[in-house]
Amino acid sequence: MASIKDILKSYSKGQVSKMRGKVVETIPRNVYARTSAGLGTVNDAFDITIEGVLKRVKDENKWKEYVDLHS
């Protein structure tokens, strides 16, 4: 069985740099507000998740008009 350390060592410096860049790129979209004032106009990760769920529900309900889901 491979250890986590061995797996991490198997990545090249270029791969690590690319993955690090992707993490840094996504950080602003995944911030949680901990203060009573919140983040103001910036959505935290919870807000983004709930908005996504509500959009899916809304999109699904639009299709119900056109598709008989019981057949």
Backbone as CSV, one residue per row, in Angstrom:
resi,resn,N_x,N_y,N_z,CA_x,CA_y,CA_z,C_x,C_y,C_z
1,MET,0.853,-1.170,0.000,0.000,0.000,0.000,0.903,1.239,0.000
2,ALA,0.574,2.191,-0.870,1.355,3.420,-0.978,0.955,4.388,0.129
3,SER,1.937,5.110,0.613,1.647,6.120,1.630,1.328,7.450,0.947
4,ILE,0.677,8.317,1.668,0.355,9.641,1.132,1.638,10.365,0.752
5,LYS,2.640,10.212,1.586,3.922,10.871,1.327,4.508,10.404,-0.004
6,ASP,4.447,9.102,-0.280,4.977,8.571,-1.541,4.188,9.088,-2.741
7,ILE,2.889,9.163,-2.577,2.041,9.666,-3.669,2.364,11.124,-3.959
8,LEU,2.490,11.930,-2.900,2.801,13.343,-3.098,4.177,13.542,-3.715
9,LYS,5.125,12.701,-3.352,6.474,12.790,-3.919,6.495,12.456,-5.409
10,SER,5.491,11.715,-5.880,5.475,11.294,-7.277,5.116,12.426,-8.246
11,TYR,4.581,13.534,-7.734,4.229,14.660,-8.591,5.460,15.483,-8.928
12,SER,5.539,15.925,-10.183,6.655,16.781,-10.597,6.431,18.195,-10.060
13,LYS,7.481,19.003,-10.085,7.356,20.393,-9.627,6.360,21.157,-10.499
14,GLY,6.321,20.843,-11.786,5.377,21.494,-12.692,3.933,21.150,-12.343
15,GLN,3.689,19.872,-12.021,2.344,19.449,-11.645,1.909,20.121,-10.341
16,VAL,2.834,20.186,-9.395,2.525,20.826,-8.106,2.211,22.298,-8.324
17,SER,2.988,22.951,-9.155,2.772,24.371,-9.427,1.406,24.596,-10.076
18,LYS,1.045,23.738,-11.021,-0.247,23.864,-11.697,-1.402,23.644,-10.715
19,MET,-1.276,22.631,-9.851,-2.332,22.362,-8.867,-2.443,23.497,-7.852
20,ARG,-1.300,24.015,-7.421,-1.298,25.127,-6.468,-1.996,26.336,-7.076
21,GLY,-1.714,26.609,-8.337,-2.348,27.729,-9.025,-3.857,27.573,-9.082
22,LYS,-4.318,26.341,-9.323,-5.765,26.082,-9.380,-6.408,26.308,-8.012
23,VAL,-5.737,25.889,-6.956,-6.259,26.096,-5.597,-6.356,27.587,-5.302
24,VAL,-5.300,28.327,-5.605,-5.288,29.771,-5.356,-6.395,30.450,-6.163
25,GLU,-6.635,29.970,-7.383,-7.676,30.538,-8.240,-9.075,30.333,-7.644
26,THR,-9.294,29.222,-6.968,-10.632,28.921,-6.445,-10.885,29.472,-5.041
27,ILE,-9.857,29.885,-4.333,-10.020,30.354,-2.958,-11.049,31.480,-2.826
28,PRO,-11.020,32.503,-3.667,-11.998,33.587,-3.478,-13.456,33.131,-3.581
29,ARG,-13.712,32.048,-4.286,-15.094,31.565,-4.424,-15.495,30.665,-3.275
30,ASN,-14.562,30.297,-2.423,-14.844,29.354,-1.344,-14.478,29.908,0.021
31,VAL,-14.904,31.127,0.278,-14.634,31.789,1.546,-15.891,31.726,2.403
32,TYR,-15.725,31.394,3.658,-16.853,31.373,4.582,-16.808,32.626,5.463
33,ALA,-17.952,33.245,5.657,-18.029,34.419,6.520,-18.167,33.960,7.962
34,ARG,-17.377,34.549,8.848,-17.456,34.195,10.263,-17.856,35.385,11.119
35,THR,-17.881,36.554,10.558,-18.218,37.726,11.357,-19.727,37.950,11.324
36,SER,-20.206,38.726,12.280,-21.639,39.023,12.309,-22.028,39.896,11.117
37,ALA,-21.070,40.636,10.582,-21.351,41.499,9.430,-21.349,40.711,8.132
38,GLY,-20.775,39.522,8.129,-20.718,38.716,6.913,-19.718,39.273,5.920
39,LEU,-19.924,38.941,4.667,-19.003,39.371,3.617,-19.587,40.489,2.759
40,GLY,-20.697,41.031,3.178,-21.308,42.097,2.384,-21.872,41.546,1.090
41,THR,-21.389,42.052,-0.044,-21.914,41.631,-1.343,-21.230,40.384,-1.888
42,VAL,-20.214,39.881,-1.194,-19.488,38.692,-1.649,-20.183,37.455,-1.102
43,ASN,-20.489,36.513,-1.992,-21.110,35.263,-1.557,-20.062,34.325,-0.976
44,ASP,-20.384,33.695,0.147,-19.477,32.696,0.691,-19.827,31.338,0.073
45,ALA,-19.079,30.306,0.443,-19.263,28.978,-0.144,-20.669,28.441,0.101
46,PHE,-21.247,28.717,1.253,-22.612,28.274,1.555,-23.598,28.920,0.593
47,ASP,-23.473,30.242,0.399,-24.363,30.953,-0.528,-24.271,30.378,-1.932
48,ILE,-23.056,30.129,-2.400,-22.844,29.600,-3.745,-23.497,28.229,-3.887
49,THR,-23.354,27.395,-2.853,-23.944,26.051,-2.886,-25.462,26.129,-2.938
50,ILE,-26.061,26.942,-2.077,-27.521,27.067,-2.042,-28.046,27.622,-3.360
51,GLU,-27.377,28.617,-3.922,-27.795,29.168,-5.212,-27.777,28.089,-6.293
52,GLY,-26.758,27.235,-6.278,-26.675,26.150,-7.251,-27.820,25.162,-7.106
53,VAL,-28.134,24.808,-5.871,-29.239,23.877,-5.614,-30.563,24.492,-6.077
54,LEU,-30.792,25.742,-5.733,-32.039,26.399,-6.129,-32.161,26.514,-7.654
55,LYS,-31.052,26.773,-8.324,-31.067,26.846,-9.788,-31.448,25.497,-10.379
56,ARG,-30.895,24.413,-9.829,-31.236,23.081,-10.338,-32.710,22.781,-10.153
57,VAL,-33.253,23.135,-8.992,-34.672,22.893,-8.728,-35.519,23.707,-9.706
58,LYS,-35.150,24.963,-9.903,-35.884,25.834,-10.819,-35.833,25.281,-12.245
59,ASP,-34.650,24.860,-12.700,-34.498,24.308,-14.044,-35.318,23.031,-14.207
60,GLU,-35.319,22.190,-13.178,-36.086,20.944,-13.241,-37.577,21.240,-13.336
61,ASN,-38.046,22.226,-12.578,-39.461,22.588,-12.615,-39.875,23.141,-13.974
62,LYS,-38.978,23.844,-14.659,-39.280,24.352,-16.002,-39.536,23.191,-16.959
63,TRP,-38.762,22.136,-16.841,-38.907,20.987,-17.738,-40.175,20.200,-17.472
64,LYS,-40.701,20.264,-16.265,-41.909,19.502,-15.936,-43.090,19.905,-16.811
65,GLU,-43.094,21.153,-17.290,-44.161,21.606,-18.180,-44.156,20.826,-19.500
66,TYR,-42.979,20.438,-19.943,-42.818,19.841,-21.267,-42.703,18.322,-21.261
67,VAL,-42.370,17.771,-20.113,-42.123,16.326,-20.039,-43.051,15.710,-19.002
68,ASP,-43.707,14.617,-19.394,-44.520,13.877,-18.442,-43.596,12.916,-17.713
69,LEU,-43.233,13.248,-16.471,-42.268,12.447,-15.726,-42.834,11.145,-15.213
70,HIS,-44.141,10.957,-15.303,-44.773,9.748,-14.786,-44.897,8.648,-15.837
71,SER,-44.503,8.902,-17.059,-44.651,7.878,-18.096,-43.391,7.096,-18.300
